[in-house]
């Protein structure tokens, strides 16, 4: 049974760096083909993909946000961490992590999602 | 950058068929995935690889993809199908793209 859960601060100040952790179980990020992605959703708005890390440490970032984002995994590969620098009120959103599945890069999809965590950016 | 265009809203009466479109340049050459999201919940994958259903998703949900339009079809719509629906593709092998979402209202 695959589960994912996001954790991190619920409130950050403008210009601060946000660090979110995705803790997962039921799969290994050491298994070929496996990945974990981050997606966010501002209140009342659409989903926006942020970043993705694969089993081989290959990383992908949203082109429009790549200068703000860093995705990493811990040495045990049981957590995926996303950092977002220079937070702004427009970054207020629910942040989701999700398991990535699919037989090749251009076919991958998000088949299991965490519950999401709402992060508010305000002074 | 690649853009996926969805109608903001679709309305359908219970028992009828709902069709939600996802438009993009030559989207038929890409693999389209669809997600259902109810208020306050995480998205749920309902269709992948254009037309495959994950385990547990009713057969009432189907998908197609050709030319510049992918379509999610929900047959015999129920009140519980009322949700936001998002399509997703890869622009290339590096960039994930989501559509703007469609709110399905069951009348």
Interface residues (C-beta under 8 A of the other chain):
Chain A: X37 X39 X46 X47 X48 X49 X52 X60 X62 X63 X64 X96 X102 X105 X106 X107 X108 X109 X110 X111 X113 X114 X115 X116
Chain B: X1 X30 X31 X33 X35 X37 X42 X43 X44 X45 X48 X49 X54 X86 X88 X90 X92 X93 X94 X95 X96 X97 X98 X99 X100 X101
